[in-house]
Amino acid sequence: MDRRTLLWSLPPVAWLATGTSHAQHALADWPAGQPLPAIEALDLQGRPWRLAELRGRPVLLNFWASWCEPCRAEMPTLQALAELYGPEQLAVVALNFKEAPATVARFVQRTGLRLPVLLDREGAVARACAVKVFPTTLLIGADGRPRQRVRGELDWTGAEAERLVQGLLATPGR
């Protein structure tokens, strides 16, 4: 099944917003020689989660908040991307910025979001990663090294995103 066929087979919530946004985003390479800080957070069930445990597969780490309209618009395309590749090929993780767990849980339930959702209750992870714009997505290679940062909303089912993901899948450490 090709990507377009798979996208159309997803539930409407996953494809409703695809290709309809004219949002702005900025793509930047991660600064050479700058390591990614150790990222640890709790998920919605209170279980600890560590980015280092995903080593061996590429990761898209999306910083978002439910009050952020571009974040809400982007989320269905991130879900579609995650379903397209599957968690063993590409880990797509949503890291919520400074919202109460109950608020995040309501958003997840209302939208049917199935991505792993983590909590950055104090904003420490966002600060450590120099995230100041929402949404921001870090593209991290299978070797655990950050490659690029996307600031602002991106249609993760579009051609530009496909190029980014294919480049990430082709990076060393796979």
Steps between C-alpha positions, in 0.01 A plus 500: 500500500651838406510800737204681347279192515599444863426864586149474354442179696563679832213625717371847399658668803840396366460646152250780541762770542754368251600730223265776607735717700702790372695522822849635528790295626876532509741211455848517651781252542584420861820688594804287419670357806212593733373186671136447577440518875381186674122509462289339769131555568193325635223374275130553574495184714786631716758259356855631445616532140852558368598602147812283530274192508399572139857480373512280191209670322443856380282725716278800435461678834219755476466776761138620516222638719123467474458881509718530187286510183787400263577209735141380487494535120826306461416214737282293258780501243750381763259220591465406132879499460543276805242256364657504156846398619415310818680534834780259414609701196436855632415607854271805505467641850293799617648692796245734657623835630402599856138384509327304774472127437118520511500768228728293280299183561177678399665620177627150424160343562307767307726472194562125507876560503693174523857630500709459813430819697748624758478784751751784534323640807758766587626564146847371588532277193389781268753738661780241472420458130467877440136465395332841493248457216209257498479263339864406467607155382847355545616242247732257674699230325502133598840564658338744745653808339273794414495586129250780445241720667168604345355811663134558428226291344583252225269264315673174592318319218632736233792472259738716705443289809550182299841629386592580861392160628670311216821691575467408867441135419811500282731649768785298653413282794212321326 
